[in-house]
Amino acid sequence: MNQTATQSLLFSEHVNWLRVIDQTKAQFKDLQKRLEHALPLYLHTPHMARVEQFQNRFIRHREVIDELRHEIKQHENHLEQMDQPSHLL
């Protein structure tokens, strides 16, 4: 497989991964909203600590999602730089 085909394939994979990441992020956002709506039911109960654990997990998952998205974008930028004619010399 030549370099252009390989880069094209990688760009396609980037688009797919970014789509999956965006869908996952939207799902977490929905779950976070649902948890916030349920929060009043658990205030001042023994389950409040568990609710806080879920909130912390959502925060951490969002951080990881953002890091993955950034790494994919950085790799995409790297591929674009490699595609520049000056890089071929």
PyMOL CGO cylinders between C-alpha atoms (Angstrom):
from pymol import cmd
from pymol.cgo import CYLINDER

trace = [
    CYLINDER, 0.00, 0.00, 0.00, 1.49, 3.36, -0.96, 0.3, 1, 1, 1, 1, 1, 1,
    CYLINDER, 1.49, 3.36, -0.96, 1.87, 6.31, 1.39, 0.3, 1, 1, 1, 1, 1, 1,
    CYLINDER, 1.87, 6.31, 1.39, -1.11, 8.25, -0.02, 0.3, 1, 1, 1, 1, 1, 1,
    CYLINDER, -1.11, 8.25, -0.02, -3.43, 5.26, 0.39, 0.3, 1, 1, 1, 1, 1, 1,
    CYLINDER, -3.43, 5.26, 0.39, -2.15, 4.66, 3.91, 0.3, 1, 1, 1, 1, 1, 1,
    CYLINDER, -2.15, 4.66, 3.91, -2.70, 8.30, 4.88, 0.3, 1, 1, 1, 1, 1, 1,
    CYLINDER, -2.70, 8.30, 4.88, -6.16, 8.24, 3.32, 0.3, 1, 1, 1, 1, 1, 1,
    CYLINDER, -6.16, 8.24, 3.32, -7.00, 5.15, 5.35, 0.3, 1, 1, 1, 1, 1, 1,
    CYLINDER, -7.00, 5.15, 5.35, -5.69, 6.78, 8.53, 0.3, 1, 1, 1, 1, 1, 1,
    CYLINDER, -5.69, 6.78, 8.53, -7.74, 9.94, 7.91, 0.3, 1, 1, 1, 1, 1, 1,
    CYLINDER, -7.74, 9.94, 7.91, -10.80, 7.75, 7.43, 0.3, 1, 1, 1, 1, 1, 1,
    CYLINDER, -10.80, 7.75, 7.43, -10.08, 5.95, 10.69, 0.3, 1, 1, 1, 1, 1, 1,
    CYLINDER, -10.08, 5.95, 10.69, -9.64, 9.31, 12.43, 0.3, 1, 1, 1, 1, 1, 1,
    CYLINDER, -9.64, 9.31, 12.43, -13.07, 10.41, 11.25, 0.3, 1, 1, 1, 1, 1, 1,
    CYLINDER, -13.07, 10.41, 11.25, -14.58, 7.16, 12.50, 0.3, 1, 1, 1, 1, 1, 1,
    CYLINDER, -14.58, 7.16, 12.50, -12.85, 7.39, 15.88, 0.3, 1, 1, 1, 1, 1, 1,
    CYLINDER, -12.85, 7.39, 15.88, -13.86, 11.03, 16.31, 0.3, 1, 1, 1, 1, 1, 1,
    CYLINDER, -13.86, 11.03, 16.31, -17.47, 10.08, 15.55, 0.3, 1, 1, 1, 1, 1, 1,
    CYLINDER, -17.47, 10.08, 15.55, -17.37, 7.30, 18.16, 0.3, 1, 1, 1, 1, 1, 1,
    CYLINDER, -17.37, 7.30, 18.16, -15.79, 9.66, 20.68, 0.3, 1, 1, 1, 1, 1, 1,
    CYLINDER, -15.79, 9.66, 20.68, -18.45, 12.31, 20.05, 0.3, 1, 1, 1, 1, 1, 1,
    CYLINDER, -18.45, 12.31, 20.05, -21.23, 9.74, 20.43, 0.3, 1, 1, 1, 1, 1, 1,
    CYLINDER, -21.23, 9.74, 20.43, -19.71, 8.47, 23.67, 0.3, 1, 1, 1, 1, 1, 1,
    CYLINDER, -19.71, 8.47, 23.67, -19.35, 12.00, 24.98, 0.3, 1, 1, 1, 1, 1, 1,
    CYLINDER, -19.35, 12.00, 24.98, -23.02, 12.69, 24.17, 0.3, 1, 1, 1, 1, 1, 1,
    CYLINDER, -23.02, 12.69, 24.17, -24.04, 9.51, 25.99, 0.3, 1, 1, 1, 1, 1, 1,
    CYLINDER, -24.04, 9.51, 25.99, -22.09, 10.52, 29.07, 0.3, 1, 1, 1, 1, 1, 1,
    CYLINDER, -22.09, 10.52, 29.07, -23.66, 13.96, 28.92, 0.3, 1, 1, 1, 1, 1, 1,
    CYLINDER, -23.66, 13.96, 28.92, -27.12, 12.36, 28.84, 0.3, 1, 1, 1, 1, 1, 1,
    CYLINDER, -27.12, 12.36, 28.84, -26.26, 10.07, 31.75, 0.3, 1, 1, 1, 1, 1, 1,
    CYLINDER, -26.26, 10.07, 31.75, -24.89, 13.03, 33.71, 0.3, 1, 1, 1, 1, 1, 1,
    CYLINDER, -24.89, 13.03, 33.71, -28.19, 14.90, 33.20, 0.3, 1, 1, 1, 1, 1, 1,
    CYLINDER, -28.19, 14.90, 33.20, -30.16, 11.87, 34.32, 0.3, 1, 1, 1, 1, 1, 1,
    CYLINDER, -30.16, 11.87, 34.32, -28.01, 11.57, 37.42, 0.3, 1, 1, 1, 1, 1, 1,
    CYLINDER, -28.01, 11.57, 37.42, -28.52, 15.27, 38.18, 0.3, 1, 1, 1, 1, 1, 1,
    CYLINDER, -28.52, 15.27, 38.18, -32.30, 14.81, 37.90, 0.3, 1, 1, 1, 1, 1, 1,
    CYLINDER, -32.30, 14.81, 37.90, -32.15, 11.86, 40.29, 0.3, 1, 1, 1, 1, 1, 1,
    CYLINDER, -32.15, 11.86, 40.29, -29.83, 13.66, 42.71, 0.3, 1, 1, 1, 1, 1, 1,
    CYLINDER, -29.83, 13.66, 42.71, -32.60, 15.20, 44.87, 0.3, 1, 1, 1, 1, 1, 1,
    CYLINDER, -32.60, 15.20, 44.87, -33.94, 11.70, 45.57, 0.3, 1, 1, 1, 1, 1, 1,
    CYLINDER, -33.94, 11.70, 45.57, -30.64, 10.70, 47.15, 0.3, 1, 1, 1, 1, 1, 1,
    CYLINDER, -30.64, 10.70, 47.15, -29.75, 13.83, 49.11, 0.3, 1, 1, 1, 1, 1, 1,
    CYLINDER, -29.75, 13.83, 49.11, -29.16, 13.08, 52.77, 0.3, 1, 1, 1, 1, 1, 1,
    CYLINDER, -29.16, 13.08, 52.77, -29.30, 9.31, 52.22, 0.3, 1, 1, 1, 1, 1, 1,
    CYLINDER, -29.30, 9.31, 52.22, -26.66, 6.62, 52.57, 0.3, 1, 1, 1, 1, 1, 1,
    CYLINDER, -26.66, 6.62, 52.57, -26.61, 6.39, 48.75, 0.3, 1, 1, 1, 1, 1, 1,
    CYLINDER, -26.61, 6.39, 48.75, -25.28, 9.93, 48.31, 0.3, 1, 1, 1, 1, 1, 1,
    CYLINDER, -25.28, 9.93, 48.31, -21.66, 8.69, 48.43, 0.3, 1, 1, 1, 1, 1, 1,
    CYLINDER, -21.66, 8.69, 48.43, -22.43, 6.32, 45.55, 0.3, 1, 1, 1, 1, 1, 1,
    CYLINDER, -22.43, 6.32, 45.55, -23.97, 9.15, 43.53, 0.3, 1, 1, 1, 1, 1, 1,
    CYLINDER, -23.97, 9.15, 43.53, -20.82, 11.20, 44.08, 0.3, 1, 1, 1, 1, 1, 1,
    CYLINDER, -20.82, 11.20, 44.08, -18.73, 8.27, 42.87, 0.3, 1, 1, 1, 1, 1, 1,
    CYLINDER, -18.73, 8.27, 42.87, -20.71, 8.21, 39.64, 0.3, 1, 1, 1, 1, 1, 1,
    CYLINDER, -20.71, 8.21, 39.64, -20.28, 11.96, 39.23, 0.3, 1, 1, 1, 1, 1, 1,
    CYLINDER, -20.28, 11.96, 39.23, -16.53, 11.58, 39.69, 0.3, 1, 1, 1, 1, 1, 1,
    CYLINDER, -16.53, 11.58, 39.69, -16.44, 8.76, 37.15, 0.3, 1, 1, 1, 1, 1, 1,
    CYLINDER, -16.44, 8.76, 37.15, -18.27, 10.91, 34.61, 0.3, 1, 1, 1, 1, 1, 1,
    CYLINDER, -18.27, 10.91, 34.61, -15.78, 13.72, 35.16, 0.3, 1, 1, 1, 1, 1, 1,
    CYLINDER, -15.78, 13.72, 35.16, -12.85, 11.32, 34.65, 0.3, 1, 1, 1, 1, 1, 1,
    CYLINDER, -12.85, 11.32, 34.65, -14.42, 9.75, 31.57, 0.3, 1, 1, 1, 1, 1, 1,
    CYLINDER, -14.42, 9.75, 31.57, -14.91, 13.20, 30.03, 0.3, 1, 1, 1, 1, 1, 1,
    CYLINDER, -14.91, 13.20, 30.03, -11.25, 13.97, 30.70, 0.3, 1, 1, 1, 1, 1, 1,
    CYLINDER, -11.25, 13.97, 30.70, -10.14, 10.73, 29.01, 0.3, 1, 1, 1, 1, 1, 1,
    CYLINDER, -10.14, 10.73, 29.01, -12.46, 11.38, 26.05, 0.3, 1, 1, 1, 1, 1, 1,
    CYLINDER, -12.46, 11.38, 26.05, -11.03, 14.87, 25.63, 0.3, 1, 1, 1, 1, 1, 1,
    CYLINDER, -11.03, 14.87, 25.63, -7.48, 13.49, 25.84, 0.3, 1, 1, 1, 1, 1, 1,
    CYLINDER, -7.48, 13.49, 25.84, -8.22, 10.85, 23.20, 0.3, 1, 1, 1, 1, 1, 1,
    CYLINDER, -8.22, 10.85, 23.20, -9.82, 13.43, 20.92, 0.3, 1, 1, 1, 1, 1, 1,
    CYLINDER, -9.82, 13.43, 20.92, -6.76, 15.66, 21.31, 0.3, 1, 1, 1, 1, 1, 1,
    CYLINDER, -6.76, 15.66, 21.31, -4.35, 12.81, 20.55, 0.3, 1, 1, 1, 1, 1, 1,
    CYLINDER, -4.35, 12.81, 20.55, -6.28, 11.87, 17.41, 0.3, 1, 1, 1, 1, 1, 1,
    CYLINDER, -6.28, 11.87, 17.41, -6.25, 15.49, 16.25, 0.3, 1, 1, 1, 1, 1, 1,
    CYLINDER, -6.25, 15.49, 16.25, -2.51, 15.74, 16.95, 0.3, 1, 1, 1, 1, 1, 1,
    CYLINDER, -2.51, 15.74, 16.95, -1.88, 12.61, 14.90, 0.3, 1, 1, 1, 1, 1, 1,
    CYLINDER, -1.88, 12.61, 14.90, -4.04, 14.01, 12.12, 0.3, 1, 1, 1, 1, 1, 1,
    CYLINDER, -4.04, 14.01, 12.12, -1.96, 17.21, 12.17, 0.3, 1, 1, 1, 1, 1, 1,
    CYLINDER, -1.96, 17.21, 12.17, 1.21, 15.12, 12.03, 0.3, 1, 1, 1, 1, 1, 1,
    CYLINDER, 1.21, 15.12, 12.03, -0.11, 13.26, 8.97, 0.3, 1, 1, 1, 1, 1, 1,
    CYLINDER, -0.11, 13.26, 8.97, -0.96, 16.53, 7.27, 0.3, 1, 1, 1, 1, 1, 1,
    CYLINDER, -0.96, 16.53, 7.27, 2.57, 17.81, 7.90, 0.3, 1, 1, 1, 1, 1, 1,
    CYLINDER, 2.57, 17.81, 7.90, 4.01, 14.63, 6.43, 0.3, 1, 1, 1, 1, 1, 1,
    CYLINDER, 4.01, 14.63, 6.43, 1.87, 15.17, 3.35, 0.3, 1, 1, 1, 1, 1, 1,
    CYLINDER, 1.87, 15.17, 3.35, 3.44, 18.58, 2.70, 0.3, 1, 1, 1, 1, 1, 1,
    CYLINDER, 3.44, 18.58, 2.70, 5.91, 18.63, -0.24, 0.3, 1, 1, 1, 1, 1, 1,
    CYLINDER, 5.91, 18.63, -0.24, 8.69, 20.12, 1.89, 0.3, 1, 1, 1, 1, 1, 1,
    CYLINDER, 8.69, 20.12, 1.89, 8.53, 17.08, 4.15, 0.3, 1, 1, 1, 1, 1, 1,
    CYLINDER, 8.53, 17.08, 4.15, 9.26, 14.74, 1.24, 0.3, 1, 1, 1, 1, 1, 1,
    CYLINDER, 9.26, 14.74, 1.24, 12.72, 16.20, 0.66, 0.3, 1, 1, 1, 1, 1, 1,
]
cmd.load_cgo(trace, "trace")
